[in-house]
């Protein structure tokens, strides 16, 4: 069955339908990950986006539920060069195309994803629509083109934060890293990836998940040892109510805080920084960041379309990491409160695991605050 990807500027890519049949609109982005397509599909941070995989063959190790970051697909649409019809992996329980159909995800394969990626890098991310199940491309429909151009991702955090990572518990053994005390950590869920909770649990932490609607008093009343601000989708600046509650936590000044991705951005906004939208974002598992103290470069997993503005950092905010490719802020440590955050994903499943040590650094902060 034929399918088309229609971009807001009128560009059309013709290919074949995969997944469900129909039409879907989203912000068209690309990710450079060579592995981890299951984590990408089930990452709530991709809500509202048509995701393009730059790696040419996707689906070769099938569908492995243990690798999911949540219980469902969150992407608006899926674009691949070639989908593997005969996966080979001892853990696989099905084929990717079958999974997309079951999840109602509309996709397209057989297009030149290299040309699409080049276009998005040059023009910036833009809205698009995948259409299948029609005899001819409906791109001449003026109402359709208007609907593509007018599409916006809004209230994204509210729409994904009902996911509770505790519903997808880790089967990893609890380590003895924190055996002197089972540290109690609050995971504030803005669209959390399940592996954040797994990383905390395997270090011996007791994790309590609270929804995005939680208030500062709800969090402080838990008398937790530390607070984790999760990843999530959308424009960080639109979450004014959450940012206000984070500011109250910071004003309290005693609870150690660690923010990842959207959590990093909203913590930064609560502390007086500004954010901006990137031209085409950072998505994939091969992004280099540099430690400003040691000079060491780490390869990281990233998925974001916004960043903290370098020039907006206040005196009490120290940039700890920056992106080697474009110089954007990748990490901040606050000198007046026990809080730090990173733009990338130290919990990366699929990898790389270069910055996994940041969970240990967070727990060191937590234990220092207890003393």
WOZIDA-V337630 format. One record per residue. N is the residue number from 1. SS is DSSP state (h for helix, s for strand, l for the rest). PSI is psi in whole degrees, 0 to 359 (* if undefined). Layout:
n = {N	N}
ss = {SS	SS}
psi = {PSI	PSI}
//
This chain:
n = {1	2	3	4	5	6	7	8	9	10	11	12	13	14	15	16	17	18	19	20	21	22	23	24	25	26	27	28	29	30	31	32	33	34	35	36	37	38	39	40	41	42	43	44	45	46	47	48	49	50	51	52	53	54	55	56	57	58	59	60	61	62	63	64	65	66	67	68	69	70	71	72	73	74	75	76	77	78	79	80	81	82	83	84	85	86	87	88	89	90	91	92	93	94	95	96	97	98	99	100	101	102	103	104	105	106	107	108	109	110	111	112	113	114	115	116	117	118	119	120	121	122	123	124	125	126	127	128	129	130	131	132	133	134	135	136	137	138	139	140	141	142	143	144	145	146	147	148	149	150	151	152	153	154	155	156	157	158	159	160	161	162	163	164	165	166	167	168	169	170	171	172	173	174	175	176	177	178	179	180	181	182	183	184	185	186	187	188	189	190	191	192	193	194	195	196	197	198	199	200	201	202	203	204	205	206	207	208	209	210	211	212	213	214	215	216	217	218	219	220	221	222	223	224	225	226	227	228	229	230	231	232	233	234	235	236	237	238	239	240	241	242	243	244	245	246	247	248	249	250	251	252	253	254	255	256	257	258	259	260	261	262	263	264	265	266	267	268	269	270	271	272	273	274	275	276	277	278	279	280	281	282	283	284	285	286	287	288	289	290	291	292	293	294	295	296	297	298	299	300	301	302	303	304	305	306	307	308	309	310	311	312	313	314	315	316	317	318	319	320	321	322	323	324	325	326	327	328	329	330	331	332	333	334	335	336	337	338	339	340	341	342	343	344	345	346	347	348	349	350	351	352	353	354	355	356	357	358	359	360	361	362	363	364	365	366	367	368	369	370	371}
ss = {l	s	s	s	s	s	s	l	l	l	l	s	s	s	s	s	s	s	s	s	l	l	s	s	s	s	s	s	s	s	s	l	l	l	l	l	h	h	h	h	h	l	l	h	h	h	l	l	s	s	s	s	s	l	l	l	s	s	l	l	l	l	l	l	h	h	h	l	l	l	l	l	l	l	l	l	s	s	s	s	l	s	s	l	l	l	l	l	l	l	l	l	l	l	l	h	h	h	h	h	h	h	h	l	l	s	s	s	s	l	l	l	h	h	h	h	h	h	h	h	h	h	h	l	l	s	s	s	s	s	s	s	l	l	l	l	l	l	l	l	l	h	h	h	h	h	h	h	h	h	l	l	l	l	l	h	h	h	h	h	l	l	l	l	h	h	h	h	l	l	l	l	l	l	l	l	l	l	l	l	l	l	l	s	s	s	s	s	s	s	l	l	l	h	h	h	h	h	h	h	h	l	l	l	l	s	s	s	s	s	l	l	l	l	l	h	h	h	h	h	h	l	l	l	l	s	s	s	s	s	s	s	l	l	l	h	h	h	l	h	h	h	h	h	h	h	h	h	h	h	h	h	l	l	l	s	s	s	s	s	l	h	h	h	h	h	h	h	h	h	l	l	l	l	s	s	s	s	s	s	s	s	s	s	s	s	s	s	s	s	s	l	l	l	l	l	s	s	s	s	s	s	s	s	s	s	s	s	l	h	h	h	l	l	l	l	s	s	s	s	s	s	s	l	l	l	l	l	s	s	s	s	s	s	l	l	l	l	s	s	s	s	l	l	l	l	l	l	l	l	l	l	l	l	l	l	h	h	h	h	h	h	h	h	h	h	h	h	h	h	l}
psi = {134	153	157	142	118	119	161	336	5	353	137	132	125	133	210	149	137	160	213	161	141	214	150	143	144	176	120	120	172	149	140	9	132	337	178	23	330	320	322	311	326	9	117	341	341	10	133	6	141	113	128	126	122	333	133	331	120	138	8	343	17	207	123	98	329	341	356	146	350	182	357	168	141	348	152	331	167	134	124	157	310	134	133	125	346	76	154	106	136	343	350	136	7	180	151	317	320	321	316	318	314	329	356	25	122	129	175	140	171	11	167	89	336	317	321	316	318	320	316	327	324	317	339	162	144	160	154	172	135	130	132	167	12	157	329	162	129	25	344	353	110	323	322	313	322	319	326	313	327	352	137	144	119	154	37	316	317	327	344	342	1	343	129	114	336	341	346	63	153	146	13	144	147	129	176	14	319	39	347	341	137	96	136	118	133	127	108	113	107	12	45	139	139	332	342	314	320	317	323	318	322	350	12	10	149	117	128	123	128	144	169	337	357	148	163	320	328	318	313	329	341	343	46	165	337	163	126	125	118	173	177	175	170	185	119	326	341	347	59	322	317	317	321	321	323	321	322	320	317	321	327	316	5	343	118	135	138	121	141	129	250	323	322	314	317	326	319	317	321	336	10	2	174	155	159	158	134	157	311	7	180	113	123	184	24	33	121	133	150	132	121	340	308	338	0	144	132	144	130	160	134	154	88	152	358	161	159	133	128	319	357	359	128	171	331	8	120	126	122	333	148	156	125	330	317	3	5	158	130	351	145	138	135	132	346	347	159	75	142	165	158	148	331	185	97	345	11	123	130	337	177	162	19	321	19	336	344	334	322	322	321	314	331	318	316	312	326	325	332	327	*}
//
